[in-house]
Amino acid sequence: MPKSSTSSSNPVLMKARKKQIEKLRQQKLNVTILQTDVQYRVEFSVKKDSTAAQYSIVINLPPNFPNDSPVLFVKPPCSHKFLDAGQLVVDLPALQNFKKKPDLSSVVKHLISEFEKNPPIPLVLDDFQQQEQEQILRSYNSPYTMKLDEKTPAATSIKHFESDKETPSGSGTPDFKIDLPEFENLSIEELKELVADEIQLLAFIQGTEKVKNISKQRDDISDRVEKLAKENLSLAEDLKSLRNKLSSRYETCNQLKEEYKQNISKLHEVTEWMTLPNLSLTLQVLAAEQEQASEKIVEDFLEGETDLPGFTKDFLKAKKLATLRKVKEDKIQFMLK
C-alpha cells in the first residue's frame, strides 16, 4: 500500500491547511503556537458560580489535515461528556462533521461553548497520573511529527540535529537510537517490506512490547480517571446539600443581624427617653393633669352631679396620685441639683 502524502507535499492541501490555521488565529481566541503547522494551544476560562477555571485545548493537526480531522486534548484533567478518560475530545458534533464541513475555528469555538454551557468537573491527579497523561498526549503527537515532510521547519531542525551525530569511529554516519528493540532483529528486506506496507508496519508496531505497555498504561489511566469521576459525581448531591445549608444559614445570619440593628436602635431611643430631665418633665405634666382631674371632681360634687361617697372616693384617689407624682418629680429635681 503506498504511503499517504503529507500536506506539505501537496500544494493544494497545504494551502487549505494554512487557511484553516490563519482563520483560527483571526478569531478572538488566545492561540499559542506550540509547533508551526502541527500543534497549537487555545486557552480559555469557564465561569461557574463565582469562580473561573482556566482550561487549554491542545490542537494536533495530522499530516493530511484538513482532509483528516484534528485531534484535540483538554488540560488540566476534567470530566465532561465530550472527553474520554485520556482527555481526548470525542463525540463533539462539530468534530464528527469535520470532513463534511472542515472548519477548525468552528470546532474550537463549539467545544468552548459546550464547556461554558456545561462546566466540567475538575479532576485531581497525583504526579504519577499526570506523567501518564503527558505520555498519552506524546503518543498522539509523535505520529504527526514523524510524518512531517522534510521541507517543514520542524523536520528540518530534526534532520539537522541527526546529521550532527557521528559514530565513535568518526565516519560521519548518524548513530540513531532505536526506541523499539524489535526492529533490531529484522533484516533489511523485512524492513523494506514494512516500509512499503503501512498496515503491516502498524500491526508490527502495535505488537511491540513498548506500545503494549503504553496501551496498558492508558487503560489503567482510563480506569483511574473514570473511578475518580464517579467519586466526584457521587459527592455532587452532598456538595449541593451543603451549599444550600450554607446559603440558608447565611440568610438567617443576615436576618438576625438586621433584627439586632433594629433592637439596638430601639434601645438607644428608650435610653434617651429615660434620662432624668425627661422623666422630671413627664412627671410634672402628669401631676398637673391629676390636679386638674381633682378640681373637676370637686366642681362636679358642688354642682350635685356626684354624691358624697363617690366624691370622697374619686377625690382621694386623684389627690393621692397627684401627690405621688409630685413627690417623685421633686426627688428627681433634687438628684439633678
Secondary structure as UniProt FT lines:
FT   HELIX           7..9
FT   HELIX           11..26
FT   STRAND          30..35
FT   TURN            36..38
FT   STRAND          39..48
FT   TURN            49..50
FT   STRAND          51..60
FT   TURN            63..67
FT   STRAND          71..75
FT   STRAND          78..79
FT   TURN            81..82
FT   TURN            85..86
FT   STRAND          88..89
FT   HELIX           93..96
FT   TURN            97..100
FT   HELIX           104..117
FT   STRAND          121..122
FT   HELIX           127..146
FT   TURN            150..151
FT   HELIX           153..163
FT   TURN            168..169
FT   HELIX           181..185
FT   HELIX           188..196
FT   HELIX           198..206
FT   HELIX           209..234
FT   HELIX           236..273
FT   HELIX           276..302
FT   TURN            303..304
FT   HELIX           308..336
//
